[in-house]
Amino acid sequence: MGTDQTGADGMRAVVATQAGGPEMIEVALRPIPQPGAGEVLIRHAAIGVNFIDTYHRSGLYPVTYPMVLGVEASGTVEAVGPGVTRFRPGDRVAYAPAPSGAYAEVCVRPADRVVAVPADIPFDLAAAALLKGMTAEFLLRRTFHVKQGDVVLIHAAAGGVGSILVQWAKALGAVVIATAGAQAKLEIARRLGADHLLLTEQPDLAERVREITGGRGVPVVYDSVGRTTFDASLAALARRGLMVSFGNASGRPAPVDPLRLSRGGSLFLTRPTLHDYVATPEELDASATAVFEVLGSGKVKIEIGQRFPLAQARAAHEALEGRRTTGSTVLVP
């Protein structure tokens, strides 16, 4: 591990030295960046830990090493660059998604990719909720418009995004079939409001979904697990149903023959990313506002199941990939 001390002109940052496991994570001392035109310098109060961080570290998503990990954080604007009118020093802000660099004490970000954090939202909640919350927002309200009475299947329902999806879907009036990898996590999903509970790896998962839906199947499946659930997810869909594959927790699914979609009932398959749903500042602000509003209303509650010091980011990755986490995980600088 590198230095654990912050110098007058340096900051601690967590670096992936090369593609591989959590052992590739080191803490290093880096120069404090300065904001350029259109940028803000943010001193982090809390940093979100997400599965995409493990994809960057492992090499599943191609990046250049060494790299500072992390795409989400909250904190206070410390300085602004030329031309910035959106924020001023002292403002409470958060950002996600973003280029890597969040696993650090401070970070520079384009001002138009940063959002304001309401005074009633704590920094750790903002860091735990923004990326996952905006993901849930676009999945439920734009990728598929969930409405009153829809029956939806949500995998990994006790996880960071899954736990938000369950609560928000219920707030929209949906009937939720939730899956998880263990009974203890199913109990979490039940407390979140899930109507039906199924173990992820039970061999008759699709058949059980069809029993629950009177043989029809569900109009949409939200699948962040990937390889081990993909086939059952497709088999659980109703005619013209939508398979939303948005994660690879168990590995990348095998390639799909398009004819399989026709044989399954003219199915739809999408692999959306948050970047494409918050591509403009207006979309970003609208999504973040919806997240903060649903949090403020109490309809969605975020459990921060784990807090790690920034220097223990390696342990955070080990826990996340070992499926030993519930809810959200944050790093504290």
Contacts in CASP RR format, 6 or more apart in sequence:
PFRMAT RR
TARGET T0000
AUTHOR 0000-0000-0000
METHOD contacts of the structure
MODEL  1
MGTDQTGADGMRAVVATQAGGPEMIEVALRPIPQPGAGEVLIRHAAIGVN
FIDTYHRSGLYPVTYPMVLGVEASGTVEAVGPGVTRFRPGDRVAYAPAPS
GAYAEVCVRPADRVVAVPADIPFDLAAAALLKGMTAEFLLRRTFHVKQGD
VVLIHAAAGGVGSILVQWAKALGAVVIATAGAQAKLEIARRLGADHLLLT
EQPDLAERVREITGGRGVPVVYDSVGRTTFDASLAALARRGLMVSFGNAS
GRPAPVDPLRLSRGGSLFLTRPTLHDYVATPEELDASATAVFEVLGSGKV
KIEIGQRFPLAQARAAHEALEGRRTTGSTVLVP
1 26 0 8 1.000
1 27 0 8 1.000
1 311 0 8 1.000
2 26 0 8 1.000
2 27 0 8 1.000
2 28 0 8 1.000
2 29 0 8 1.000
3 12 0 8 1.000
3 27 0 8 1.000
3 28 0 8 1.000
3 29 0 8 1.000
4 12 0 8 1.000
4 27 0 8 1.000
4 311 0 8 1.000
5 12 0 8 1.000
5 29 0 8 1.000
6 12 0 8 1.000
6 29 0 8 1.000
6 105 0 8 1.000
7 29 0 8 1.000
9 31 0 8 1.000
9 32 0 8 1.000
10 29 0 8 1.000
10 30 0 8 1.000
10 31 0 8 1.000
10 32 0 8 1.000
11 29 0 8 1.000
11 30 0 8 1.000
11 31 0 8 1.000
11 32 0 8 1.000
11 104 0 8 1.000
11 105 0 8 1.000
11 106 0 8 1.000
12 27 0 8 1.000
12 28 0 8 1.000
12 29 0 8 1.000
12 30 0 8 1.000
12 104 0 8 1.000
12 105 0 8 1.000
12 310 0 8 1.000
12 311 0 8 1.000
12 333 0 8 1.000
13 27 0 8 1.000
13 28 0 8 1.000
13 29 0 8 1.000
13 30 0 8 1.000
13 68 0 8 1.000
13 101 0 8 1.000
13 103 0 8 1.000
13 104 0 8 1.000
13 105 0 8 1.000
14 25 0 8 1.000
14 26 0 8 1.000
14 27 0 8 1.000
14 28 0 8 1.000
14 68 0 8 1.000
14 69 0 8 1.000
14 103 0 8 1.000
14 104 0 8 1.000
14 310 0 8 1.000
14 311 0 8 1.000
14 313 0 8 1.000
14 331 0 8 1.000
15 25 0 8 1.000
15 26 0 8 1.000
15 27 0 8 1.000
15 28 0 8 1.000
15 66 0 8 1.000
15 67 0 8 1.000
15 68 0 8 1.000
15 69 0 8 1.000
16 24 0 8 1.000
16 25 0 8 1.000
16 56 0 8 1.000
16 57 0 8 1.000
16 63 0 8 1.000
16 65 0 8 1.000
16 66 0 8 1.000
16 67 0 8 1.000
16 69 0 8 1.000
17 24 0 8 1.000
17 25 0 8 1.000
17 26 0 8 1.000
17 65 0 8 1.000
17 66 0 8 1.000
18 24 0 8 1.000
18 65 0 8 1.000
18 66 0 8 1.000
19 57 0 8 1.000
19 58 0 8 1.000
19 59 0 8 1.000
19 65 0 8 1.000
20 57 0 8 1.000
20 58 0 8 1.000
20 59 0 8 1.000
21 57 0 8 1.000
21 58 0 8 1.000
21 317 0 8 1.000
22 57 0 8 1.000
22 314 0 8 1.000
22 315 0 8 1.000
22 317 0 8 1.000
22 318 0 8 1.000
22 321 0 8 1.000
23 314 0 8 1.000
24 57 0 8 1.000
25 57 0 8 1.000
25 69 0 8 1.000
25 313 0 8 1.000
25 314 0 8 1.000
25 317 0 8 1.000
27 310 0 8 1.000
27 311 0 8 1.000
27 313 0 8 1.000
28 66 0 8 1.000
30 68 0 8 1.000
30 104 0 8 1.000
32 106 0 8 1.000
33 41 0 8 1.000
33 106 0 8 1.000
33 107 0 8 1.000
33 108 0 8 1.000
34 41 0 8 1.000
34 79 0 8 1.000
34 108 0 8 1.000
35 41 0 8 1.000
35 79 0 8 1.000
35 80 0 8 1.000
35 81 0 8 1.000
35 84 0 8 1.000
35 108 0 8 1.000
36 81 0 8 1.000
36 82 0 8 1.000
36 108 0 8 1.000
37 81 0 8 1.000
37 82 0 8 1.000
37 83 0 8 1.000
38 80 0 8 1.000
38 81 0 8 1.000
38 82 0 8 1.000
38 83 0 8 1.000
38 84 0 8 1.000
38 110 0 8 1.000
38 111 0 8 1.000
38 112 0 8 1.000
39 80 0 8 1.000
39 81 0 8 1.000
39 84 0 8 1.000
39 108 0 8 1.000
39 109 0 8 1.000
39 110 0 8 1.000
39 111 0 8 1.000
40 77 0 8 1.000
40 79 0 8 1.000
40 80 0 8 1.000
40 81 0 8 1.000
40 84 0 8 1.000
40 87 0 8 1.000
40 93 0 8 1.000
40 108 0 8 1.000
40 109 0 8 1.000
40 110 0 8 1.000
40 111 0 8 1.000
40 114 0 8 1.000
41 77 0 8 1.000
41 78 0 8 1.000
41 79 0 8 1.000
41 80 0 8 1.000
41 106 0 8 1.000
41 107 0 8 1.000
41 108 0 8 1.000
42 73 0 8 1.000
42 75 0 8 1.000
42 76 0 8 1.000
42 77 0 8 1.000
42 78 0 8 1.000
42 93 0 8 1.000
42 95 0 8 1.000
42 106 0 8 1.000
42 107 0 8 1.000
42 108 0 8 1.000
42 109 0 8 1.000
42 114 0 8 1.000
43 75 0 8 1.000
43 76 0 8 1.000
43 78 0 8 1.000
43 105 0 8 1.000
43 106 0 8 1.000
44 73 0 8 1.000
44 74 0 8 1.000
44 75 0 8 1.000
44 102 0 8 1.000
44 104 0 8 1.000
44 105 0 8 1.000
44 106 0 8 1.000
44 107 0 8 1.000
44 333 0 8 1.000
45 74 0 8 1.000
45 75 0 8 1.000
45 76 0 8 1.000
45 123 0 8 1.000
45 124 0 8 1.000
45 127 0 8 1.000
45 333 0 8 1.000
46 73 0 8 1.000
46 74 0 8 1.000
46 75 0 8 1.000
46 123 0 8 1.000
46 124 0 8 1.000
46 126 0 8 1.000
46 127 0 8 1.000
46 128 0 8 1.000
46 330 0 8 1.000
46 331 0 8 1.000
46 332 0 8 1.000
46 333 0 8 1.000
47 70 0 8 1.000
47 72 0 8 1.000
47 73 0 8 1.000
47 102 0 8 1.000
47 103 0 8 1.000
47 127 0 8 1.000
47 310 0 8 1.000
47 330 0 8 1.000
47 331 0 8 1.000
47 332 0 8 1.000
47 333 0 8 1.000
48 70 0 8 1.000
48 72 0 8 1.000
48 73 0 8 1.000
48 96 0 8 1.000
48 102 0 8 1.000
48 127 0 8 1.000
48 128 0 8 1.000
48 131 0 8 1.000
48 328 0 8 1.000
48 329 0 8 1.000
48 330 0 8 1.000
48 331 0 8 1.000
49 70 0 8 1.000
49 308 0 8 1.000
49 313 0 8 1.000
49 316 0 8 1.000
49 317 0 8 1.000
49 320 0 8 1.000
49 328 0 8 1.000
49 329 0 8 1.000
49 330 0 8 1.000
49 331 0 8 1.000
50 70 0 8 1.000
50 71 0 8 1.000
50 72 0 8 1.000
50 131 0 8 1.000
50 132 0 8 1.000
51 224 0 8 1.000
51 247 0 8 1.000
51 248 0 8 1.000
51 249 0 8 1.000
51 320 0 8 1.000
52 61 0 8 1.000
52 71 0 8 1.000
52 97 0 8 1.000
53 69 0 8 1.000
53 70 0 8 1.000
53 71 0 8 1.000
53 103 0 8 1.000
53 317 0 8 1.000
54 60 0 8 1.000
54 317 0 8 1.000
54 320 0 8 1.000
54 321 0 8 1.000
55 61 0 8 1.000
55 248 0 8 1.000
56 63 0 8 1.000
56 67 0 8 1.000
56 69 0 8 1.000
56 70 0 8 1.000
56 100 0 8 1.000
57 69 0 8 1.000
57 317 0 8 1.000
60 248 0 8 1.000
60 252 0 8 1.000
63 100 0 8 1.000
67 100 0 8 1.000
67 101 0 8 1.000
68 100 0 8 1.000
68 101 0 8 1.000
68 102 0 8 1.000
68 103 0 8 1.000
68 104 0 8 1.000
69 100 0 8 1.000
69 101 0 8 1.000
69 102 0 8 1.000
69 103 0 8 1.000
69 313 0 8 1.000
70 100 0 8 1.000
70 101 0 8 1.000
70 102 0 8 1.000
70 103 0 8 1.000
71 96 0 8 1.000
71 97 0 8 1.000
71 98 0 8 1.000
71 99 0 8 1.000
71 100 0 8 1.000
71 101 0 8 1.000
71 102 0 8 1.000
71 131 0 8 1.000
72 94 0 8 1.000
72 95 0 8 1.000
72 96 0 8 1.000
72 97 0 8 1.000
72 98 0 8 1.000
72 102 0 8 1.000
72 127 0 8 1.000
72 130 0 8 1.000
72 131 0 8 1.000
73 94 0 8 1.000
73 95 0 8 1.000
73 96 0 8 1.000
73 102 0 8 1.000
73 107 0 8 1.000
73 127 0 8 1.000
74 92 0 8 1.000
74 93 0 8 1.000
74 94 0 8 1.000
74 95 0 8 1.000
74 117 0 8 1.000
74 123 0 8 1.000
74 124 0 8 1.000
74 126 0 8 1.000
74 127 0 8 1.000
74 130 0 8 1.000
75 92 0 8 1.000
75 93 0 8 1.000
75 94 0 8 1.000
75 117 0 8 1.000
75 123 0 8 1.000
75 126 0 8 1.000
76 90 0 8 1.000
76 91 0 8 1.000
76 92 0 8 1.000
76 93 0 8 1.000
77 87 0 8 1.000
77 88 0 8 1.000
77 89 0 8 1.000
77 90 0 8 1.000
77 91 0 8 1.000
77 93 0 8 1.000
78 89 0 8 1.000
78 90 0 8 1.000
78 106 0 8 1.000
79 89 0 8 1.000
80 87 0 8 1.000
80 88 0 8 1.000
80 89 0 8 1.000
80 111 0 8 1.000
84 111 0 8 1.000
86 111 0 8 1.000
86 112 0 8 1.000
86 114 0 8 1.000
87 93 0 8 1.000
87 111 0 8 1.000
87 114 0 8 1.000
87 116 0 8 1.000
91 116 0 8 1.000
92 116 0 8 1.000
92 117 0 8 1.000
92 118 0 8 1.000
92 119 0 8 1.000
92 123 0 8 1.000
93 114 0 8 1.000
93 115 0 8 1.000
93 116 0 8 1.000
93 117 0 8 1.000
94 114 0 8 1.000
94 115 0 8 1.000
94 117 0 8 1.000
94 123 0 8 1.000
94 126 0 8 1.000
94 127 0 8 1.000
94 130 0 8 1.000
94 288 0 8 1.000
95 102 0 8 1.000
95 109 0 8 1.000
95 113 0 8 1.000
95 114 0 8 1.000
95 115 0 8 1.000
95 130 0 8 1.000
96 130 0 8 1.000
96 131 0 8 1.000
96 134 0 8 1.000
96 274 0 8 1.000
97 131 0 8 1.000
97 274 0 8 1.000
97 275 0 8 1.000
97 278 0 8 1.000
98 109 0 8 1.000
98 113 0 8 1.000
101 107 0 8 1.000
103 310 0 8 1.000
103 313 0 8 1.000
103 331 0 8 1.000
104 310 0 8 1.000
104 333 0 8 1.000
105 310 0 8 1.000
105 333 0 8 1.000
112 281 0 8 1.000
112 284 0 8 1.000
113 281 0 8 1.000
113 284 0 8 1.000
115 130 0 8 1.000
115 284 0 8 1.000
115 285 0 8 1.000
115 288 0 8 1.000
117 123 0 8 1.000
117 126 0 8 1.000
117 292 0 8 1.000
118 292 0 8 1.000
120 296 0 8 1.000
121 129 0 8 1.000
121 292 0 8 1.000
121 295 0 8 1.000
121 296 0 8 1.000
124 304 0 8 1.000
124 307 0 8 1.000
124 330 0 8 1.000
124 332 0 8 1.000
125 295 0 8 1.000
125 302 0 8 1.000
125 304 0 8 1.000
127 330 0 8 1.000
128 302 0 8 1.000
128 304 0 8 1.000
128 328 0 8 1.000
128 329 0 8 1.000
128 330 0 8 1.000
129 164 0 8 1.000
129 291 0 8 1.000
129 295 0 8 1.000
129 302 0 8 1.000
129 328 0 8 1.000
130 288 0 8 1.000
130 291 0 8 1.000
131 274 0 8 1.000
132 160 0 8 1.000
132 161 0 8 1.000
132 162 0 8 1.000
132 164 0 8 1.000
132 302 0 8 1.000
132 328 0 8 1.000
133 161 0 8 1.000
133 164 0 8 1.000
133 291 0 8 1.000
133 300 0 8 1.000
134 274 0 8 1.000
134 277 0 8 1.000
134 278 0 8 1.000
134 287 0 8 1.000
134 288 0 8 1.000
134 291 0 8 1.000
135 161 0 8 1.000
135 164 0 8 1.000
135 246 0 8 1.000
135 274 0 8 1.000
136 161 0 8 1.000
136 162 0 8 1.000
136 164 0 8 1.000
136 165 0 8 1.000
136 168 0 8 1.000
136 291 0 8 1.000
137 168 0 8 1.000
137 287 0 8 1.000
137 290 0 8 1.000
137 291 0 8 1.000
138 272 0 8 1.000
138 274 0 8 1.000
138 277 0 8 1.000
138 278 0 8 1.000
138 287 0 8 1.000
139 165 0 8 1.000
139 222 0 8 1.000
139 244 0 8 1.000
139 246 0 8 1.000
139 272 0 8 1.000
140 146 0 8 1.000
140 165 0 8 1.000
140 168 0 8 1.000
140 169 0 8 1.000
140 172 0 8 1.000
141 290 0 8 1.000
142 277 0 8 1.000
143 242 0 8 1.000
143 244 0 8 1.000
143 270 0 8 1.000
143 272 0 8 1.000
143 277 0 8 1.000
144 219 0 8 1.000
144 220 0 8 1.000
144 242 0 8 1.000
144 244 0 8 1.000
146 152 0 8 1.000
146 169 0 8 1.000
146 172 0 8 1.000
146 173 0 8 1.000
146 174 0 8 1.000
146 220 0 8 1.000
147 172 0 8 1.000
147 173 0 8 1.000
147 174 0 8 1.000
148 172 0 8 1.000
148 173 0 8 1.000
148 174 0 8 1.000
149 173 0 8 1.000
149 174 0 8 1.000
149 175 0 8 1.000
150 172 0 8 1.000
150 173 0 8 1.000
150 174 0 8 1.000
150 175 0 8 1.000
150 219 0 8 1.000
150 220 0 8 1.000
151 174 0 8 1.000
151 175 0 8 1.000
151 176 0 8 1.000
151 177 0 8 1.000
151 212 0 8 1.000
151 213 0 8 1.000
151 217 0 8 1.000
151 218 0 8 1.000
151 219 0 8 1.000
152 169 0 8 1.000
152 174 0 8 1.000
152 175 0 8 1.000
152 176 0 8 1.000
152 177 0 8 1.000
152 218 0 8 1.000
152 219 0 8 1.000
152 220 0 8 1.000
152 221 0 8 1.000
152 222 0 8 1.000
153 177 0 8 1.000
153 179 0 8 1.000
153 209 0 8 1.000
153 218 0 8 1.000
153 220 0 8 1.000
153 221 0 8 1.000
153 222 0 8 1.000
153 233 0 8 1.000
153 236 0 8 1.000
154 162 0 8 1.000
154 165 0 8 1.000
154 166 0 8 1.000
154 169 0 8 1.000
154 176 0 8 1.000
154 177 0 8 1.000
154 178 0 8 1.000
154 179 0 8 1.000
154 194 0 8 1.000
154 222 0 8 1.000
155 162 0 8 1.000
155 179 0 8 1.000
155 200 0 8 1.000
155 221 0 8 1.000
155 222 0 8 1.000
155 223 0 8 1.000
155 224 0 8 1.000
155 225 0 8 1.000
155 229 0 8 1.000
155 233 0 8 1.000
156 162 0 8 1.000
156 179 0 8 1.000
156 180 0 8 1.000
156 200 0 8 1.000
156 224 0 8 1.000
156 225 0 8 1.000
156 249 0 8 1.000
157 163 0 8 1.000
157 165 0 8 1.000
157 166 0 8 1.000
157 176 0 8 1.000
157 178 0 8 1.000
157 179 0 8 1.000
157 180 0 8 1.000
157 185 0 8 1.000
157 186 0 8 1.000
157 188 0 8 1.000
157 189 0 8 1.000
157 192 0 8 1.000
157 194 0 8 1.000
158 180 0 8 1.000
158 185 0 8 1.000
158 186 0 8 1.000
158 188 0 8 1.000
158 189 0 8 1.000
158 192 0 8 1.000
158 326 0 8 1.000
158 327 0 8 1.000
159 185 0 8 1.000
159 325 0 8 1.000
159 326 0 8 1.000
159 327 0 8 1.000
160 327 0 8 1.000
160 328 0 8 1.000
161 224 0 8 1.000
161 246 0 8 1.000
162 222 0 8 1.000
162 224 0 8 1.000
163 188 0 8 1.000
163 189 0 8 1.000
163 192 0 8 1.000
163 302 0 8 1.000
163 303 0 8 1.000
163 326 0 8 1.000
163 327 0 8 1.000
164 300 0 8 1.000
164 302 0 8 1.000
165 222 0 8 1.000
166 176 0 8 1.000
166 178 0 8 1.000
166 189 0 8 1.000
166 192 0 8 1.000
166 193 0 8 1.000
166 194 0 8 1.000
167 192 0 8 1.000
167 193 0 8 1.000
167 299 0 8 1.000
167 300 0 8 1.000
167 301 0 8 1.000
168 294 0 8 1.000
168 299 0 8 1.000
168 300 0 8 1.000
169 176 0 8 1.000
170 176 0 8 1.000
170 192 0 8 1.000
170 193 0 8 1.000
170 194 0 8 1.000
171 294 0 8 1.000
171 299 0 8 1.000
171 300 0 8 1.000
175 195 0 8 1.000
175 196 0 8 1.000
176 193 0 8 1.000
176 194 0 8 1.000
176 195 0 8 1.000
176 196 0 8 1.000
177 194 0 8 1.000
177 195 0 8 1.000
177 196 0 8 1.000
177 198 0 8 1.000
177 209 0 8 1.000
177 212 0 8 1.000
177 218 0 8 1.000
178 186 0 8 1.000
178 189 0 8 1.000
178 190 0 8 1.000
178 192 0 8 1.000
178 194 0 8 1.000
178 196 0 8 1.000
178 197 0 8 1.000
178 198 0 8 1.000
179 186 0 8 1.000
179 197 0 8 1.000
179 198 0 8 1.000
179 199 0 8 1.000
179 200 0 8 1.000
179 205 0 8 1.000
179 229 0 8 1.000
180 186 0 8 1.000
180 188 0 8 1.000
180 189 0 8 1.000
180 197 0 8 1.000
180 199 0 8 1.000
180 200 0 8 1.000
181 199 0 8 1.000
181 200 0 8 1.000
181 201 0 8 1.000
181 323 0 8 1.000
182 199 0 8 1.000
183 199 0 8 1.000
185 326 0 8 1.000
186 197 0 8 1.000
186 198 0 8 1.000
186 199 0 8 1.000
188 326 0 8 1.000
189 197 0 8 1.000
190 197 0 8 1.000
196 212 0 8 1.000
198 205 0 8 1.000
198 208 0 8 1.000
198 209 0 8 1.000
199 205 0 8 1.000
200 225 0 8 1.000
200 228 0 8 1.000
200 229 0 8 1.000
201 228 0 8 1.000
202 208 0 8 1.000
205 229 0 8 1.000
205 232 0 8 1.000
205 236 0 8 1.000
206 232 0 8 1.000
206 233 0 8 1.000
206 235 0 8 1.000
206 236 0 8 1.000
209 217 0 8 1.000
209 218 0 8 1.000
209 236 0 8 1.000
210 216 0 8 1.000
210 217 0 8 1.000
210 236 0 8 1.000
213 238 0 8 1.000
216 238 0 8 1.000
216 239 0 8 1.000
217 236 0 8 1.000
217 237 0 8 1.000
217 238 0 8 1.000
218 236 0 8 1.000
218 237 0 8 1.000
218 238 0 8 1.000
218 241 0 8 1.000
219 237 0 8 1.000
219 238 0 8 1.000
219 240 0 8 1.000
219 241 0 8 1.000
219 242 0 8 1.000
220 237 0 8 1.000
220 241 0 8 1.000
220 242 0 8 1.000
220 243 0 8 1.000
220 244 0 8 1.000
221 233 0 8 1.000
221 234 0 8 1.000
221 236 0 8 1.000
221 237 0 8 1.000
221 242 0 8 1.000
221 243 0 8 1.000
221 244 0 8 1.000
222 244 0 8 1.000
222 246 0 8 1.000
223 229 0 8 1.000
223 230 0 8 1.000
223 233 0 8 1.000
223 243 0 8 1.000
223 244 0 8 1.000
223 245 0 8 1.000
223 246 0 8 1.000
223 247 0 8 1.000
224 246 0 8 1.000
224 247 0 8 1.000
224 249 0 8 1.000
225 247 0 8 1.000
225 249 0 8 1.000
225 250 0 8 1.000
226 245 0 8 1.000
226 247 0 8 1.000
226 248 0 8 1.000
226 249 0 8 1.000
226 250 0 8 1.000
226 251 0 8 1.000
226 252 0 8 1.000
226 253 0 8 1.000
227 248 0 8 1.000
227 250 0 8 1.000
227 251 0 8 1.000
227 252 0 8 1.000
227 253 0 8 1.000
227 254 0 8 1.000
228 250 0 8 1.000
228 251 0 8 1.000
229 250 0 8 1.000
230 245 0 8 1.000
230 253 0 8 1.000
230 254 0 8 1.000
233 243 0 8 1.000
233 245 0 8 1.000
234 243 0 8 1.000
234 260 0 8 1.000
234 261 0 8 1.000
234 264 0 8 1.000
234 267 0 8 1.000
234 269 0 8 1.000
235 264 0 8 1.000
237 243 0 8 1.000
237 264 0 8 1.000
237 265 0 8 1.000
237 267 0 8 1.000
239 264 0 8 1.000
239 265 0 8 1.000
239 266 0 8 1.000
240 265 0 8 1.000
240 266 0 8 1.000
240 267 0 8 1.000
240 268 0 8 1.000
241 265 0 8 1.000
241 267 0 8 1.000
241 268 0 8 1.000
242 267 0 8 1.000
242 268 0 8 1.000
242 269 0 8 1.000
242 270 0 8 1.000
243 267 0 8 1.000
243 268 0 8 1.000
243 269 0 8 1.000
243 270 0 8 1.000
244 270 0 8 1.000
244 272 0 8 1.000
245 253 0 8 1.000
245 269 0 8 1.000
245 270 0 8 1.000
245 271 0 8 1.000
246 271 0 8 1.000
246 272 0 8 1.000
246 273 0 8 1.000
249 323 0 8 1.000
256 269 0 8 1.000
261 267 0 8 1.000
261 268 0 8 1.000
261 269 0 8 1.000
277 283 0 8 1.000
277 287 0 8 1.000
278 284 0 8 1.000
278 287 0 8 1.000
294 300 0 8 1.000
295 301 0 8 1.000
295 302 0 8 1.000
302 327 0 8 1.000
302 328 0 8 1.000
303 326 0 8 1.000
303 327 0 8 1.000
303 328 0 8 1.000
304 327 0 8 1.000
304 328 0 8 1.000
304 329 0 8 1.000
304 330 0 8 1.000
305 325 0 8 1.000
305 326 0 8 1.000
305 327 0 8 1.000
305 328 0 8 1.000
305 329 0 8 1.000
306 316 0 8 1.000
306 319 0 8 1.000
306 325 0 8 1.000
306 328 0 8 1.000
306 329 0 8 1.000
306 330 0 8 1.000
307 329 0 8 1.000
307 330 0 8 1.000
307 331 0 8 1.000
307 332 0 8 1.000
308 315 0 8 1.000
308 316 0 8 1.000
308 329 0 8 1.000
308 330 0 8 1.000
308 331 0 8 1.000
308 332 0 8 1.000
309 331 0 8 1.000
309 332 0 8 1.000
310 331 0 8 1.000
310 332 0 8 1.000
310 333 0 8 1.000
312 331 0 8 1.000
313 331 0 8 1.000
316 329 0 8 1.000
316 331 0 8 1.000
319 325 0 8 1.000
319 329 0 8 1.000
320 329 0 8 1.000
END
